[in-house]
């Protein structure tokens, strides 16, 4: 009979020991997924928001721009909270803010509410699940970090594969079912019917379910290996087991590192690359389905373009960190950014489904990187 030992410091399946760092990777990936249902499928929701609320693409785009902008502003705050109070506690705060933001977004009737709840408040929760979470995962590995980060990053690409069908089902069921509409009216306090009720449900259902899932995942998350008496994966047996993020020494080390890093060009270049890269592809990803529909594709075909792009980006999200470990990050980064730019030319001439799918494959490679 197969024996399982589920204690974190001696995790094993049969006679095979498993370092808890791999559990941390999958727990972190689960957190990313739990908090990204609507965000990863927003390209599907955007044209439906235009139809239901009568807002322009520009009005909705401003809400998305606010989320990206405030996500950057809240990034240092989220990092400070993780250092000051621990990643685990910060995650619980993030789960609470995430749920509140999603439920409040489901109650919106004016565009400024989209800006406040989805653009600003939700961005704080998303910053928590980007900055401290990623930093914490790196603490668990001295070897195979590229593989661990590849698994974590690929979870963002898996999101649309899982949630686009789920969100479409939620919109359909809560928009067509009398009982679903009644539940939605009770949760949101808004007398909504049809697609309007379904759209609101896409926010509050995934917000409440995602918040509960986040709380469960936090139970299995630890800030660093020494917290449960382990060394990082790949560390030698003679290395001491010590807490990195605890005590005065850790605070001094963090302060010295930041003071040195901010005076280097590499630090600011990386910030600029990440910001402008994300700003560029975020605009396209959000409006891709709307563009495809306006060029004559059906809603199903347009959603398929988005899903294909997500499938391809999932593969490259997994493979790029491993390739960067092997070949160096600069060359790999250059290829990925080139493939985020060059395929855009296809969109100027795309009117048939195959051109859109060709774009989805090529852009997906760069987007995943």
N, C-alpha and C positions, 0 to 999 in steps of 0.2 A: 504494500500500500504506500502511495506517495506521501511523504511527510512534509509538512509545511511548518516553518518557524517564522512567524511574522513579527518578531521583536525587532525594532529598527537596527539595533547594534549587532544582530546576528541573523539577519534576514537570509533565508535559504529555501530553496525548493528541492526536496530530496537531498542529495549530497552536494548540490551546486549552491555555493554562496553567492549572494547578490548584494553588491554595495548599495547602501541606501541612497547614494547620489543619483542612481537611475530612477528610483522612486520619486525623488525630488523633481527630476526632469519631467516626468509624466504628470506629477501633481501640478507643476507650474504650467505645463501645456493645457491641462484641464482647466486651470484658472483662466488662462488666456481665452480659451474657447467659451467658457461660461459667461465671460464679460463681453463677448464680441458678436452675439447673435445678430443684433440689428445693425451694428456698425459694418460687419462683414457682408451683409446683404442689403446695404442702403442703396446700392445702385438699382436694385429691384424696386425699392420703396419710393425712390425719388419721383418717377413719373406718376405714381399713384397719389403721392402727396399733392402734386400739381393738379390732378383731376379732382381730388376730394376737397381740398381747401381753396383752390383757385389761386394759389400763389404762383409766382413766376419761378423759372429755374434759377434766376439770379437771387431771389429772396431766399430760397432754400440753400443755395450755394453759400450765401453769407453765413448761415448757421453752421455749415460744415467748416467754413474758413475759421469761424470763431473757435470751433472745437480743436482744430489743429493749432491755432495760435495760443489758446489757453493751455493746451496740452504741453506746449513748449514752456510756457510761463510756469506751470505747476510742476514741471519735471524736477527742477532743483528742490522745490518744497517737498515733493514726494521722496526724493533721495535723502533729504535732511531728516524727515520723519522716520525713514527706515533705519538710518544711523542712530537716531536719538532714542527711539522707542522699540526698535526691533522690527524686522520685516513681518513677522507673524502678526503682531498687533496692528501694524499699518495695513495689512491685508484685511483685517476685520473692519477697519474704518472704511477701506475701499469698497467692501461688499455692501456696507450700509449706504454709503453715498451713491453707489451704482443703482441699488434698488430704488431709493428715493427719486433719483434723477429720471429713471425709466418710467416709474409710475406717474410722476408729475408731467413728463412729456406726453404720456397717453391722455392727459386731461387738457391738453392745449387747445385753445380756440383762436389765439392770435399769434402772429409770427414772432412777436417778441418773446413769447413763452418758449418757442422752439429755440431761440437764441439763448435764453437764460438756462433752461433745464438741459437741453441736449447739447448746446454749444459750450456753455461754461461749466455747469455743475457736473455733467457727465465726464467732461475732459479731466477733472480732478481725479475721478475714480480710474479713468484709463491711464493717467500718468502713474498712479500707484502700481498698476499691473504691467507697466512697461519698465520703469526705472529700478525700483528696489527689487522686483522679482528677478529681472535679468541679472543684476549684480549678485543676488544671493545664489543663483544657480552656479555662477562662476566660482564661488567659494568651495564648491563640492568636488572640483576636479583639478588635478595636476596633470592628468593624462586623459586623452580622448575628449578634451573640452570641445573641439570642433564638432564631434559627433553629438555630444550632449546639446550644444547650442543649435545644431542642425535640426534635431528633433523638436526642440522648443520653438524655433522659428517656423518650422513647417506646419506647426499647429495653426498659425495664422492663415496659411493657405487652405488648410482643411476646413476652416470655418465656413466659407461659402458653400462648400460641398454638402456640409451637414445642414446649414441653416437656411439656405435659399429654399429648398423644398419644405422645410419646417415652417418658415415664415409665410410662404405661399399657402400652406395648409391652414395656418392660424387665420390668415386673412379670409380665406374661403369659408372656414367653418364658423368663425365668430361673425362673419358678415351675412351668412345665409341661415344660420340656426337661430330660432327664436330664443331658446334657452341660452345660447352663447351671447346673443345681444343683451339679454336681461342681466347676465353676469357682468358683462362689460359696462353696462349702464350703472350697475351698483358700484363697481370699482372706480370708474372714472367720474361718475356724477354727471355725465353728458348724455343726452338723449340722441344717440347715434344709431344709424341703421346702415345696412349694406356694406359697401366697401369702406365707408368711414368707420363703422364699428370694427371691421376687420383690421384696419390700419392701427387703430388705437390698441386693439388686443395684441398686435405684433410687438408693441412697446411694453405693455404691462405684464403680459404672460412671460415673455423672455426676461423681463426685469426681475420679477418675483422668483421664477424658477432659477435664473442665473444667480441671484443673490443667495438663495438657499444652497445651491451647489458650491458656491465660493466658500461658505461657512464650513461645509463638510470637508472641502479640500484643505482648508487651513489647519484642520485637526491633524493632518498627516504631514504638514510642512514644518521644517526646522530651519532656522536662520543659517546655521553653519554646522559642519560635522562634529566639532567639539561639544556642541550642545547635547549630543547624545553619546559622547565618548568615542567618536570615530575620528580617523584621519581622512583627508580628502582622497578621492579615488586616484590611485597611482602613486601616493606618497609612500616612502620607505618606512619600514617598521621602526627605525630608530628616531624618526621625527617625533618631537614632543606633541602631545595633544593639548592645544591651548586655544582659548577663545580669541578670535581676531577682532571682533566688534564689541569688546567689553573692557571697561576700565579706562583710566586716564591715558595709558599708553596708546590705546587704540584711537582715542580722540585726537591726541597729538599727532599720531601718524597720519590720520586722515587730513588734518589741517595742513600739515607740511606738504603732503602730496598735492592737495588742491592749490596751494600757493605756488608750487613749482610748475604744475601742469598749466595753469592759466597764463604763464609767461612763455609758453612754447607755441610756435605757429601750428604745430600738428593738432593741438587741442582745439584751436579755433577753426582750423580747416575741416576737421571732422564734424564739428558742429554745423558749419556751413554746408558741407556736403549732405549731411543727413537732413537738414532743414529744407534746402532747395530741392533735393531729390524727392522728399516726401510731399512737398507742396506741389511739385509738378505732377507726379503720378496720381496724387489724391484727387485732383480736379478731374482727370480723365476717368479714373475708376468710378467715381460717383456718377458721372453723366454718360457712361458708356452705353448702358441699356437705353436711355432716353435718345441718344444719338442714333442707335440702331433702329429703334422704333420709328423715329422721324424719317429715316431713309427707306422705310417700307417693310422692315422685318416685322413678323408677328411678335406678340409678347413672349411666346414660348421660345421662338428662335433667338430673340434678343437676350433673354435670360440664359439661353444655352451658350451664347458668346461669352457672357460673364463667367459661367461655370467652367468652360474650357480654359479661359485665362487663369482661373483659380487652380485648376488641376495642374497646369504646367508650372505655375508659380510655387505650388506645394513641393514639387519635385526639386526645383532649383533652390528653394529655401532650405531644404534638407542637404542638398549637395554642395552649395556654395561655401558654407563654413568649412566643410571638409576639404574642398579644393583650395580655399585660402590657406588652410594649415599646410597643405602640401606644396603649393606653387607660389604662395605669397599673396597678400591681400590687394596690393595695388593693381596688378594686372587683371585679376578676377573682377575687381571693382570697376575697372575701365570698361571691360566687356559688358558688364551688366548695365552700366549707365548708357553705353552706346545702344543697347537693345531696348532701353526705355525711350530713346529719342528717335532712332531711324524708322521704326515701324509706324510712327505717327503719320508719315507721308501717305501710307495706305488709306488712312481715314479720309483724306481729301477726295479720294476717288471711289470709296467703298459704297456700293449700292446693292450688291448681291451678298448672299449669306457666306459664300466661300471666301470672299475678300475679308469679311469681318472675322471669320474663323482663322484665316492666315494671320491676321493682325493679332488675334487673341493668343496664338501659339508663340509668335515672335516676341510680343510685348510681355507675355507671361514669363518668359525666360529672364528678361531683364528685371521685371517687377519683383520676381521672387528673390533676386540677388540683392 
